[in-house]
Amino acid sequence: MDLFTQKSFVVEYWQYVLPIATIIFTVILVNITRKVEKPKQKIPVGKINKESVVKGGLPDDEPSFDAGEELTPALEGVGHIPYPGIRVPHPGGINGFYEMANDRRSVRKYSSRPVDWRLIEKCIHAAGTGPSGAHTEPWTFCVVGNTEIKQQIREIIENEEYTNYAQRMSRQWTTDLLPLRTNFIKEYLTEAPYLVLVFKQGYSVRPDGQKKQHYYNEISTAISVGILLCAIQSAGLNSLVTTPLNCGPALRTLLDRPASEKLLVLLPIGYAADDCEIPDIHRKAVNEILVKY
Amino acid sequence: MDLFTQKSFVVEYWQYVLPIATIIFTVILVNITRKVEKPKQKIPVGKINKESVVKGGLPDDEPSFDAGEELTPALEGVGHIPYPGIRVPHPGGINGFYEMANDRRSVRKYSSRPVDWRLIEKCIHAAGTGPSGAHTEPWTFCVVGNTEIKQQIREIIENEEYTNYAQRMSRQWTTDLLPLRTNFIKEYLTEAPYLVLVFKQGYSVRPDGQKKQHYYNEISTAISVGILLCAIQSAGLNSLVTTPLNCGPALRTLLDRPASEKLLVLLPIGYAADDCEIPDIHRKAVNEILVKY
């Protein structure tokens, strides 16, 4: 009797049970679909989302892959030693350094005068002294002196830059760049004796095959570029920081760099041409950039 | 008759019509919910999406607001002048600079020995000589010497860092940091005589009220931090680059900085404590970071 009563309840209220079951089923189904879609929105490994650092959440280069059972510190068996203090400041102190830094200008026209390779090598070595998240040293400096490769780099960049200037960049942006006399023709890419392509490494691979995540690789690499600029100036050489829009993958392929690396900036290095001109622009006064508390 | 037939159809197949209608309704509802959620994922103005630079598309700090009818170059009426060449290299050349850069170490324990304000000011001035997209100089250096404000900064950061270390950071990340002896206690934030909070500016406002977009503001500001580190070393001072995870908005509010600015890094500056220790770590050889073409 009981069983029968229950049965007749289901049969009688079938028209209510079915829609409720359908709602539950649909909600579950939609949620499964959502989960499957998520990876598409996931930010790729090696990308630093700085907004998350200041807005909430983790930077996107936070380890996203399983590190395996054993958690080996990135710097194994590292001890601590007493810090001896600064032994090598600038000979002219901070004023001497300021004069040197303030003397630096971005140069867009280069002489063909050759550059001693040892200067370039030492500049890169100096750039490598920069700090990095968990001391991962997440940078690769590709230095191109080969004429043919420089020509190929120029072709890749000019093709992309033509599209950038003609279509991708806003009118305001291209207008803002007018006084700097920049356009899609980049003669310095073949004129300068050396091109330095700075790649940031999203991760590296340990000898045991485990991936080693490089935290804050973009900020770290950009900071090392700041040190590189000081080094180039120290060596009496000229340079220019450029960000070839959309050319990263093609240049990475050309230079046969691994997928873990992404182009951050490209700098020509050389001596300024005798007839080189620079825009007559000035820097902000210190009280325009410094706020004291 | 027709009408009646239709009616009886609806009545008869009500049990099928209801679930189908429910499915459609639920799908629509879930999609509306999804759309409402989307703005959270939208990238805010002023953020540089470096991936887009190397992966395709424009960086996100490409002007996203209407610049008005008149396109005024960011640098109005700028002429060009002959470039006189480098007048102030490093007195010791690139080798001298390398020795100085390589002598720099991250310091986590500071002496209470006071620091001459003029040194700090000149360091910031030097950092301001960095290159920037379209010469926008998109940086603000907030220097905190006030004891109470330093204490407030420490409280904000330690509260967040406790959560970071306990919950947000992966086990691999906190393990990687073990040899550096870092944890959520940040004594240097009150020990060091000065804290420098470096903000990147997404945009500025022209005298006429128009917004002026700051292209590549994050790369530019990070490069200026590299120059700042060289300046601090030049001055015989010690420092440490930190990225206080998730503390940006609270620190921006504390220092009363505008919404156009976002915290990039925080550096304590001072003299190392007498008993300061540093991890016994070494830098990569130049052939590990340089690839020649």
Interface residues (C-beta under 8 A of the other chain):
Chain A: W14 Q15 L18 P19 T22 I23 T26 V27 V30 R34 Q41 I43 P44 K47 I48 K50 E51 V53 V54 K55 G56 G57 L58 P59 E62 P63 A67 L71 T72 P73 A74 L75 E76 V78 G79 H80 I81 P82 Y83 G85 I86 R87 V88 P89 H90 P91 G92 G93 I94 N95 G96 F97 Y98 E99 M100 A101 N102 D103 R104 R105 S106 V107 L119 E121 K122 C123 I124 H125 A126 A127 G128 T129 G130 P131 G133 A134 H135 E137 W139 T140 F141 C142 V143 V144 G145 N146 I149 R168 M169 S170 R171 Q172 W173 T175 D176 L177 L178 P179 L180 R181 Q213 Y215 Y216 E218 I219 A222 I223 S224 V225 G226 I227 L228 L229 C230 A231 Q233 S234 A235 G236 L237 N238 L240 V241 T243 L245 N246 C247 G248 P249 R252 L255 R257 K262 L263 L264 V265 Y271 A272 D275 C276 E277 I278 P279 D280 I281 R283 K284 V286 I289 L290 V291 K292 Y293
Chain B: W14 Q15 L18 P19 T22 I23 T26 V27 V30 R34 Q41 I43 P44 K47 I48 K50 E51 V53 V54 K55 G56 G57 L58 P59 E62 P63 A67 L71 T72 P73 A74 L75 E76 V78 G79 H80 I81 P82 Y83 G85 I86 R87 V88 P89 H90 P91 G92 G93 I94 N95 G96 F97 Y98 E99 M100 A101 N102 D103 R104 R105 S106 V107 L119 E121 K122 C123 I124 H125 A126 A127 G128 T129 G130 P131 G133 A134 H135 E137 W139 T140 F141 C142 V143 V144 G145 N146 I149 R168 M169 S170 R171 Q172 W173 T175 D176 L177 L178 P179 L180 R181 Q213 Y215 Y216 E218 I219 A222 I223 S224 V225 G226 I227 L228 L229 C230 A231 Q233 S234 A235 G236 L237 N238 L240 V241 T243 L245 N246 C247 G248 P249 R252 L255 R257 K262 L263 L264 V265 Y271 A272 D275 C276 E277 I278 P279 D280 I281 R283 K284 V286 I289 L290 V291 K292 Y293
